Amino acid sequence: MDTVLQNLGSIPCPHGDRCTESNCLFQHSWNKKPAVPASAKHDGLIEDDNPRKRRKLSSEPTQSTVSTTAESSKPNLEPVTAKKPVSPPPLGRKPTVLSVQSAPLAAPATPASKPAATSSQTILKSEKSSEKMVPIRRVQVSRKIETLNPRMLKGVAPATFEFRFRALTMLHEQLARLNKDMEKAAGKDEESKKLVLTPQELIWLSLDLEEKIAMDKPAIYNNVIKNRITGYKKMTPKQWKEERLAEIKEEQRKAAATQAGSKKQALLGPPKVIKTGLTPQEEIAFLPHLLTSITELAQHGYVPKPPSEEEVKKAREGIEAAMGWEVCDRCTKRFQVFPGRREEDGALTTGGPCTYHWGRLLYPERNPTSTAQQEMTYKCCKQLAGDSTGCTSCSTHVFTIKSPARLATIVPFMETPENPSVPKDRAVCFDCEMCYTVNGLELVRLTAVNWPDGKELLDILVRPMGEILDLNSRFSGVWPEDLINAEPWKPVAPLDPAVDPVTDNGPTTKSPQSNQGRKKMQRVDSLSVARDLLFSLISPTTPLIGHGLENDLNAMRICHPTLIDTVLLFPHKKLLPYRYGLKVLMEWKLNKAIQVEPDADAAADGKLLGHDSAEDARAAGELVRYMIQEKWADMKRKGWTLKEGGFVPPKDKKEIRGEKWKKWTVEGIEGSAAAGSTGAMLAEVKRRTRDGTEDGEVVEV
């Protein structure tokens, strides 16, 4: 439309110069444009109001180019500026500077000008392609230049300054040796050269490692730092290169997960800050008000007491009669299991591969304006229910055992034994990860953290008793390389429940065989050992905090009387067996995103991270603190007080009313004879009673 209106300006006005319209669109003598030479117009020296087409580049010189060159060489030529305002470049983008060079115009155009344009296009393509490339080494953020001097720590240092300085110097010497040897072995290999650290980066790495050990393991700092230095002394340049590559991959994976988590956090808003108004000791003293009883929840999977010998005997008879036939926990097909492998071909199961949906069915959001019936979809692939048999495939079928008596046939249940060495003011959050074996779901990872500070107490891998069918890494977060590279659990110091029992026997950075850069884990060889380690941290009166504790306790074969289950603290509106997931509760109550997986494109090698049992254990602890905040605020409104670290309830209202009634009434109460035929007890009130009667009236008691 604007172009059409502009064209009217070249048509003479019908009224000529007698036109009286102030905004006339036609041409008049006073607004007629001067004639412009064709050469100047084609050369683009003068802007035109009408839209112009892009001039085609040609390798042959034209007459207009030669004439323009001749005119541009004149010294009296005045520079011509653009008439239209130039808009500024958009924010966040570098402005593109366009300049007209007079040098190429001084001579006729040659065929060499065409490759120049191609080269500019090639540069643009290379810039676009470089954006998709993942750097093999992360770019160091600008940091403060530091010297080889131990950093100052918050609180008491784990060792003297002389010992820390000597250990830091020895650690730096080993890192510098490995870095120098790798640089020599790199030769002309560009990828290996990118892994070589600068002197300042070596100092930063040494300081970071020493500070992490001092902060995480202060009680056993001397042993851990010695083992770390010894581990680097035995390391070869090839192993150091593999360790550096593993670190870079882990950083890329964490960055992708952090980016995905930040997107989710942006949708949730800022996290809620928990302010209970109590000290950590007072919060622990408040926990008896949140204990959840499981004596009447046996039908929902909780085991309040170990099964009897008769129940276990019947379960064994049922296993023998079943002859290994089970129902798949994923696709509900029947298949047969062979513990110890079948003699004919060494197979563990029958039925071939299992195709299933790993996500549950989701109900669509209700549309009040639509009467059409909406179908459910799977969370994993968004397919409608019944459209396909599954979106994921596994080599074998798997199953789950839910009967406590049958679980006791594999490993018997045990009640938490007495442990006088455990502090009375301790509470433990714990979480377990399970994998599928020929014995059903078995424990594969155990994590316990202190509450409410979240300090790690125990984090170990457990070797399953039966042959592994599926590690269930999507949810357990345990991958085959974790079990392969895990070191046997060997305590450096005597196991003391009051001190962090987790030890470190060597570099916690990734081992040479670890190709994914994951956390270095320790391993125990049986469920009984893992259970004994947990028993060393708790007693029957120690509150155990978790989410869905019936699954974790059954996997551990433990009967514990003091439990705080967030499933029962935040019950579903339909009650059990319906329940809210831990991820949903964290988003709903605290605006925090957990169990966030990176995008498939952003994740390193497209691999998932899986759940982290330490993250889940701490999340359950935060939900308990949130419940303390809400319940303590409600109790204070009802008259509860805090005195000398104890919670004092208000006096009973009935007792208070009874005392007031005795004060309000007269000491002598006449009997039924004085009341006449009514037979009711009467009393004369001295002042206003609770029923609102006036002084001196007679009321029924």
Solvent accessible surface area in square Angstrom, and as a share of the most:
residue,aa,sasa,rsa
1,M,171,0.76
2,D,102,0.53
3,T,64,0.37
4,V,89,0.51
5,L,68,0.34
6,Q,84,0.37
7,N,74,0.38
8,L,47,0.24
9,G,35,0.33
10,S,82,0.53
11,I,84,0.43
12,P,97,0.61
13,C,11,0.07
14,P,108,0.68
15,H,117,0.52
16,G,30,0.29
17,D,91,0.47
18,R,203,0.74
19,C,18,0.11
20,T,132,0.77
21,E,123,0.55
22,S,108,0.70
23,N,134,0.68
24,C,36,0.21
25,L,92,0.46
26,F,62,0.26
27,Q,37,0.16
28,H,12,0.05
29,S,69,0.44
30,W,164,0.57
31,N,75,0.38
32,K,126,0.54
33,K,142,0.60
34,P,114,0.72
35,A,104,0.81
36,V,61,0.35
37,P,85,0.53
38,A,68,0.52
39,S,36,0.23
40,A,16,0.12
41,K,107,0.46
42,H,132,0.59
43,D,27,0.14
44,G,34,0.33
45,L,77,0.38
46,I,56,0.28
47,E,52,0.23
48,D,37,0.19
49,D,69,0.36
50,N,63,0.32
51,P,102,0.64
52,R,145,0.53
53,K,196,0.83
54,R,233,0.85
55,R,167,0.61
56,K,180,0.76
57,L,140,0.69
58,S,68,0.44
59,S,39,0.25
60,E,121,0.54
61,P,64,0.40
62,T,69,0.40
63,Q,149,0.66
64,S,36,0.24
65,T,43,0.25
66,V,77,0.44
67,S,35,0.22
68,T,17,0.10
69,T,27,0.15
70,A,58,0.45
71,E,68,0.31
72,S,54,0.35
73,S,87,0.56
74,K,121,0.51
75,P,127,0.80
76,N,135,0.69
77,L,96,0.48
78,E,133,0.60
79,P,125,0.78
80,V,89,0.51
81,T,112,0.65
82,A,58,0.45
83,K,152,0.65
84,K,108,0.46
85,P,131,0.82
86,V,132,0.76
87,S,92,0.59
88,P,114,0.72
89,P,68,0.43
90,P,77,0.48
91,L,181,0.90
92,G,92,0.89
93,R,173,0.63
94,K,184,0.78
95,P,84,0.53
96,T,114,0.66
97,V,129,0.74
98,L,161,0.80
99,S,84,0.54
100,V,138,0.79
101,Q,118,0.53
102,S,85,0.55
103,A,77,0.60
104,P,86,0.54
105,L,69,0.34
106,A,77,0.59
107,A,58,0.45
108,P,87,0.55
109,A,40,0.31
110,T,74,0.43
111,P,103,0.65
112,A,72,0.56
113,S,57,0.37
114,K,148,0.63
115,P,79,0.50
116,A,60,0.46
117,A,36,0.28
118,T,74,0.43
119,S,56,0.36
120,S,56,0.36
121,Q,102,0.46
122,T,82,0.48
123,I,100,0.51
124,L,104,0.52
125,K,140,0.59
126,S,58,0.37
127,E,91,0.41
128,K,139,0.59
129,S,59,0.38
130,S,60,0.39
131,E,143,0.64
132,K,174,0.74
133,M,139,0.62
134,V,107,0.62
135,P,78,0.49
136,I,48,0.24
137,R,51,0.19
138,R,100,0.37
139,V,126,0.72
140,Q,53,0.24
141,V,111,0.64
142,S,111,0.71
143,R,87,0.32
144,K,167,0.71
145,I,139,0.71
146,E,42,0.19
147,T,101,0.58
148,L,43,0.21
149,N,73,0.38
150,P,13,0.08
151,R,45,0.17
152,M,187,0.84
153,L,23,0.11
154,K,188,0.80
155,G,70,0.68
156,V,146,0.84
157,A,47,0.36
158,P,31,0.20
159,A,22,0.17
160,T,88,0.51
161,F,110,0.46
162,E,114,0.51
163,F,40,0.17
164,R,13,0.05
165,F,89,0.37
166,R,130,0.47
167,A,6,0.04
168,L,0,0.00
169,T,39,0.23
170,M,73,0.33
171,L,0,0.00
172,H,37,0.16
173,E,97,0.43
174,Q,25,0.11
175,L,0,0.00
176,A,32,0.25
177,R,85,0.31
178,L,0,0.00
179,N,9,0.05
180,K,117,0.49
181,D,42,0.22
182,M,5,0.02
183,E,95,0.43
184,K,144,0.61
185,A,82,0.64
186,A,12,0.09
187,G,43,0.42
188,K,186,0.79
189,D,64,0.33
190,E,111,0.50
191,E,108,0.48
192,S,4,0.03
193,K,93,0.39
194,K,108,0.46
195,L,1,0.00
196,V,24,0.14
197,L,13,0.06
198,T,68,0.39
199,P,106,0.67
200,Q,41,0.18
201,E,18,0.08
202,L,12,0.06
203,I,31,0.16
204,W,21,0.07
205,L,33,0.16
206,S,0,0.00
207,L,2,0.01
208,D,51,0.27
209,L,15,0.07
210,E,1,0.00
211,E,50,0.23
212,K,114,0.48
213,I,5,0.03
214,A,3,0.03
215,M,99,0.44
216,D,62,0.32
217,K,31,0.13
218,P,59,0.37
219,A,69,0.54
220,I,17,0.09
221,Y,3,0.01
222,N,68,0.35
223,N,58,0.30
224,V,1,0.00
225,I,1,0.00
226,K,110,0.46
227,N,48,0.25
228,R,4,0.01
229,I,10,0.05
230,T,62,0.36
231,G,19,0.18
232,Y,1,0.01
233,K,107,0.45
234,K,157,0.67
235,M,15,0.07
236,T,63,0.36
237,P,42,0.26
238,K,149,0.63
239,Q,61,0.27
240,W,2,0.01
241,K,62,0.26
242,E,65,0.29
243,E,1,0.01
244,R,22,0.08
245,L,58,0.29
246,A,3,0.02
247,E,23,0.10
248,I,8,0.04
249,K,78,0.33
250,E,24,0.11
251,E,60,0.27
252,Q,49,0.22
253,R,4,0.01
254,K,119,0.50
255,A,62,0.48
256,A,5,0.04
257,A,19,0.14
258,T,93,0.54
259,Q,99,0.44
260,A,11,0.08
261,G,16,0.16
262,S,59,0.38
263,K,107,0.45
264,K,69,0.29
265,Q,47,0.21
266,A,83,0.64
267,L,148,0.74
268,L,43,0.21
269,G,23,0.22
270,P,110,0.69
271,P,65,0.41
272,K,90,0.38
273,V,112,0.64
274,I,25,0.13
275,K,154,0.65
276,T,11,0.06
277,G,75,0.72
278,L,20,0.10
279,T,67,0.39
280,P,72,0.45
281,Q,117,0.52
282,E,35,0.15
283,E,4,0.02
284,I,27,0.14
285,A,45,0.35
286,F,0,0.00
287,L,0,0.00
288,P,88,0.55
289,H,63,0.28
290,L,6,0.03
291,L,78,0.39
292,T,21,0.12
293,S,84,0.54
294,I,15,0.07
295,T,99,0.58
296,E,152,0.68
297,L,34,0.17
298,A,63,0.49
299,Q,151,0.67
300,H,47,0.21
301,G,25,0.24
302,Y,4,0.01
303,V,14,0.08
304,P,52,0.32
305,K,149,0.63
306,P,44,0.27
307,P,25,0.16
308,S,59,0.38
309,E,154,0.69
310,E,128,0.58
311,E,88,0.39
312,V,19,0.11
313,K,127,0.54
314,K,146,0.62
315,A,18,0.14
316,R,122,0.45
317,E,96,0.43
318,G,40,0.38
319,I,65,0.33
320,E,135,0.60
321,A,83,0.64
322,A,43,0.33
323,M,135,0.60
324,G,21,0.20
325,W,105,0.37
326,E,21,0.09
327,V,79,0.45
328,C,2,0.01
329,D,69,0.36
330,R,49,0.18
331,C,27,0.16
332,T,104,0.60
333,K,127,0.54
334,R,152,0.56
335,F,1,0.00
336,Q,34,0.15
337,V,7,0.04
338,F,33,0.14
339,P,89,0.56
340,G,55,0.53
341,R,128,0.47
342,R,76,0.28
343,E,173,0.78
344,E,144,0.65
345,D,93,0.48
346,G,26,0.25
347,A,27,0.21
348,L,22,0.11
349,T,18,0.11
350,T,34,0.20
351,G,56,0.54
352,G,40,0.38
353,P,93,0.59
354,C,1,0.00
355,T,57,0.33
356,Y,22,0.08
357,H,28,0.13
358,W,81,0.28
359,G,8,0.08
360,R,157,0.57
361,L,63,0.32
362,L,59,0.30
363,Y,178,0.68
364,P,53,0.33
365,E,158,0.71
366,R,233,0.85
367,N,70,0.36
368,P,131,0.83
369,T,122,0.71
370,S,45,0.29
371,T,146,0.85
372,A,74,0.58
373,Q,173,0.77
374,Q,80,0.35
375,E,104,0.47
376,M,55,0.25
377,T,39,0.23
378,Y,40,0.15
379,K,84,0.36
380,C,27,0.16
381,C,37,0.22
382,K,144,0.61
383,Q,66,0.29
384,L,71,0.35
385,A,43,0.33
386,G,73,0.70
387,D,95,0.49
388,S,42,0.27
389,T,119,0.69
390,G,16,0.15
391,C,57,0.34
392,T,34,0.20
393,S,79,0.51
394,C,20,0.12
395,S,88,0.57
396,T,27,0.16
397,H,4,0.02
398,V,0,0.00
399,F,7,0.03
400,T,41,0.24
401,I,18,0.09
402,K,164,0.69
403,S,54,0.35
404,P,45,0.29
405,A,16,0.12
406,R,61,0.22
407,L,11,0.05
408,A,8,0.06
409,T,27,0.15
410,I,46,0.23
411,V,11,0.07
412,P,84,0.53
413,F,15,0.06
414,M,78,0.35
415,E,103,0.46
416,T,10,0.06
417,P,58,0.37
418,E,144,0.65
419,N,30,0.15
420,P,134,0.85
421,S,68,0.44
422,V,11,0.06
423,P,44,0.28
424,K,201,0.85
425,D,81,0.42
426,R,19,0.07
427,A,0,0.00
428,V,0,0.00
429,C,2,0.01
430,F,1,0.00
431,D,18,0.09
432,C,6,0.04
433,E,15,0.07
434,M,32,0.14
435,C,0,0.00
436,Y,18,0.07
437,T,0,0.00
438,V,7,0.04
439,N,32,0.16
440,G,0,0.00
441,L,52,0.26
442,E,18,0.08
443,L,6,0.03
444,V,0,0.00
445,R,22,0.08
446,L,0,0.00
447,T,0,0.00
448,A,0,0.00
449,V,1,0.01
450,N,34,0.17
451,W,5,0.02
452,P,33,0.21
453,D,100,0.52
454,G,15,0.15
455,K,94,0.40
456,E,39,0.18
457,L,8,0.04
458,L,1,0.01
459,D,7,0.04
460,I,1,0.01
461,L,2,0.01
462,V,2,0.01
463,R,117,0.43
464,P,16,0.10
465,M,110,0.49
466,G,12,0.12
467,E,57,0.26
468,I,66,0.33
469,L,19,0.10
470,D,31,0.16
471,L,19,0.09
472,N,28,0.14
473,S,16,0.10
474,R,78,0.28
475,F,75,0.31
476,S,2,0.01
477,G,3,0.02
478,V,2,0.01
479,W,39,0.14
480,P,70,0.44
481,E,32,0.14
482,D,16,0.08
483,L,30,0.15
484,I,131,0.67
485,N,20,0.10
486,A,8,0.06
487,E,60,0.27
488,P,70,0.44
489,W,44,0.15
490,K,126,0.54
491,P,62,0.39
492,V,44,0.25
493,A,37,0.29
494,P,125,0.78
495,L,63,0.31
496,D,60,0.31
497,P,12,0.08
498,A,63,0.49
499,V,59,0.34
500,D,22,0.11
501,P,8,0.05
502,V,14,0.08
503,T,10,0.06
504,D,14,0.07
505,N,44,0.23
506,G,9,0.09
507,P,28,0.18
508,T,46,0.27
509,T,16,0.09
510,K,32,0.14
511,S,20,0.13
512,P,36,0.23
513,Q,138,0.61
514,S,12,0.08
515,N,93,0.48
516,Q,25,0.11
517,G,0,0.00
518,R,42,0.15
519,K,110,0.47
520,K,41,0.18
521,M,15,0.07
522,Q,18,0.08
523,R,35,0.13
524,V,6,0.04
525,D,93,0.48
526,S,35,0.22
527,L,15,0.08
528,S,50,0.32
529,V,64,0.37
530,A,0,0.00
531,R,11,0.04
532,D,83,0.43
533,L,13,0.06
534,L,0,0.00
535,F,13,0.05
536,S,21,0.14
537,L,1,0.00
538,I,0,0.00
539,S,13,0.08
540,P,22,0.14
541,T,110,0.64
542,T,5,0.03
543,P,14,0.09
544,L,0,0.00
545,I,0,0.00
546,G,1,0.01
547,H,36,0.16
548,G,4,0.04
549,L,0,0.00
550,E,10,0.04
551,N,78,0.40
552,D,6,0.03
553,L,8,0.04
554,N,19,0.10
555,A,8,0.06
556,M,0,0.00
557,R,8,0.03
558,I,1,0.01
559,C,3,0.02
560,H,5,0.02
561,P,98,0.62
562,T,19,0.11
563,L,2,0.01
564,I,0,0.00
565,D,1,0.00
566,T,0,0.00
567,V,4,0.02
568,L,38,0.19
569,L,26,0.13
570,F,14,0.06
571,P,76,0.48
572,H,32,0.14
573,K,165,0.70
574,K,124,0.53
575,L,114,0.57
576,L,40,0.20
577,P,95,0.60
578,Y,118,0.45
579,R,79,0.29
580,Y,48,0.18
581,G,35,0.34
582,L,14,0.07
583,K,67,0.28
584,V,68,0.39
585,L,0,0.00
586,M,3,0.01
587,E,36,0.16
588,W,131,0.46
589,K,35,0.15
590,L,0,0.00
591,N,33,0.17
592,K,57,0.24
593,A,24,0.18
594,I,11,0.06
595,Q,34,0.15
596,V,37,0.21
597,E,56,0.25
598,P,8,0.05
599,D,66,0.34
600,A,86,0.67
601,D,145,0.75
602,A,46,0.36
603,A,8,0.06
604,A,17,0.13
605,D,109,0.56
606,G,46,0.44
607,K,39,0.17
608,L,50,0.25
609,L,40,0.20
610,G,12,0.12
611,H,48,0.21
612,D,57,0.30
613,S,0,0.00
614,A,9,0.07
615,E,62,0.28
616,D,10,0.05
617,A,1,0.01
618,R,87,0.32
619,A,3,0.03
620,A,1,0.01
621,G,4,0.04
622,E,50,0.22
623,L,0,0.00
624,V,0,0.00
625,R,57,0.21
626,Y,31,0.12
627,M,36,0.16
628,I,0,0.00
629,Q,43,0.19
630,E,75,0.34
631,K,73,0.31
632,W,13,0.05
633,A,37,0.29
634,D,49,0.26
635,M,12,0.05
636,K,106,0.45
637,R,179,0.65
638,K,131,0.56
639,G,37,0.36
640,W,56,0.20
641,T,61,0.35
642,L,58,0.29
643,K,126,0.53
644,E,184,0.82
645,G,38,0.37
646,G,30,0.29
647,F,29,0.12
648,V,59,0.34
649,P,75,0.47
650,P,58,0.37
651,K,161,0.68
652,D,74,0.38
653,K,146,0.62
654,K,160,0.68
655,E,109,0.49
656,I,60,0.30
657,R,152,0.55
658,G,32,0.31
659,E,101,0.45
660,K,100,0.42
661,W,39,0.14
662,K,158,0.67
663,K,142,0.60
664,W,58,0.21
665,T,18,0.11
666,V,43,0.25
667,E,176,0.79
668,G,54,0.52
669,I,76,0.38
670,E,107,0.48
671,G,40,0.38
672,S,61,0.40
673,A,100,0.77
674,A,63,0.49
675,A,15,0.12
676,G,49,0.47
677,S,123,0.79
678,T,105,0.61
679,G,45,0.44
680,A,28,0.22
681,M,102,0.46
682,L,46,0.23
683,A,6,0.04
684,E,101,0.45
685,V,1,0.01
686,K,140,0.59
687,R,116,0.42
688,R,138,0.50
689,T,7,0.04
690,R,147,0.54
691,D,103,0.53
692,G,37,0.36
693,T,33,0.19
694,E,93,0.42
695,D,87,0.45
696,G,43,0.41
697,E,73,0.33
698,V,93,0.53
699,V,22,0.13
700,E,124,0.56
701,V,81,0.47
